[in-house]
């Protein structure tokens, strides 16, 4: 089952670029033409909106591929610096979890793989350590179109007993 990258940030960034570009043109026109009259604060802020939109667009062009099937898991996620060498079979893992990073309890959960042996393409500096075991966050569920429940259902189906859903509700307050 292929999972798809969310395009919400792309559309928001494109809207910000459009608004920022139009406002920036109007601002430059105001500077060159009627510099003595008062202008709206919105026109002054538009170049910053344009820059923020451009930065947002740059972050959305980062490749993300996440696939789970009967044969294993395939991940290419530049944001998390994960590039597995093809499909890694389920037998290579002690567990697959859906959980929050220890320091990011208020953000979207991650799919975390817990390999039996070292696997090339997993960033060692991003490991979650529990005793002698090391888990590697491979994709944040919020980066996908599909919901966390949909991801959990697919992992439960394909990974079977290796999968553990360790999400905890975020306390209100």
N, C-alpha and C positions, 0 to 999 in steps of 0.2 A: 504494500500500500504506500503510495507516494503522498507525502504531505507537502503543502504549498506555502510559500512565503507570503506573509501578509503584505498587502500593498496600501494599507491605510496611510502610513507615513509618506509614501510616494505621492499620493493624491493631496495630502495636506501640504506637502512641500511645494508641489506644483502650484497650488492655489496661492501660497505665500509668495512664490516667485512672481506670479502674474500680478498680484496686488502690489508687491514691492517694486516691480518694474514700472508699472503705470504711475505709481506715486513718485518714484524717483525721477521719471521723465517730467512730471509736473513740477517737482521740486527744483530741478535744474532749470526748467523754463521760468519759474518764479525768480530764481537767482539771477538769470541773465536778463530778464525783462523788467519786472516790477520789484526789484530788490528792496525798495523803500517801504512797501506796504506790508501790513501784517499777514502772516501765513498761518495755516493750521498746523498744529503739533503733529497731526497725522502725516502731513507731507514730509516733515523733518524726520519722522521715525521710519518712513518707507524704505530708505536705503538699508536700514538695519533688518527690516523684515525680509528684504531681498536676500541679504547675506545669510540669515537664518534658514530661509527656504533652500538656498543653494547647499548649505551644510547638511540639511536634512535629506536632500536628494542624493548627495554623495554617499551618505550612510545606507541608503536603500539599494544601491547598486552592488553591494557586497553579496557574493554568491552564497546561496543556502540550498542544500539538497538534503532531504531527510526521507529515507525509505526503510520500511520494515516489511519483511515477507517471511515465507516459510524457511528461507535459506539463511536469514540473519538480518543484520542492520547495516545500512550504508549512510554515512554522514559526510557532508562537506559543508563546513560552516566557517567562513573566514572570520566572522565576528568573534567566535570562541576559539579560533585558531585550531580547528579540528578538520583533519583531512584523512579519513580512513582509507587504506589501500584496497579499494573494492568493497565487496560485501563481506563483512566479518561474521562468521557463523555463530549461532547462539551458544555453541559449546565452548567458545572462547571466553565466556563471561561467567562470573560467579553469580551476578545479579544485574538486573536492570531496574532502576527505580525512577519514580516520578516524585521529585521533592524540591523543596526550596533550598537554595544555598544557605549555609549557616549564617552568613552575614547579610542576607537579603530576604528575610522572612516576609516583608511587605510587598515583594515583587512576584511576578509570575514564576511558577515552578519550572524546573529544568528536567529534561531526560538525562539521567546520570547512568553511565555504564561502569560496571565494576569488573574489570578483566581479571582472568586467572593469571595470565602472564603479560608482560609488556607488549603493547600493540603499537606499531609505528603510526604516527599521525595523531596521537593524543598528547596534548601539551602537559608535560610533567609539572610545570609551575602552577597549573590551575587545578591540581588534584585536591579532592576532599579526602582527608585522612581520618580513618577510624581504626585505631590500633595499627595492625600491619596491613590492612586493606586500603586501597586507594581507588576512589571513584572519580570519574571525569565527566563534568557537565558538557554535553555535546550540543544541545539545542534548548533555548528557552522557549517554552510553549507560547508565550506572547508574541513571538516572531512568526508564528504560523497562523494560517487562516482557520485551521481546525481548532476546536476547543480542547482544553485539558482533558475533559471526559472522553472525547473522541480518541485522543492520543492514548489515554489509559486503556480504552477498550481494544484498540489495535494491538498494543503491547501485551495485554492480557491474552489476546487470541494467538498471536504469533510467538511470543517468548514463553508463554505458558507459566510454569512454576518459577521461572527465573524472575518474573516481574513482581515488584512490590510497589503499591501506591502509598507513599509516605507523606502525602500532602497533609498539612495541618491547617485548620481554619485560622485566619488572621484575627486576633482578638480586637474587638472594637473598643476604642478608648484611648 
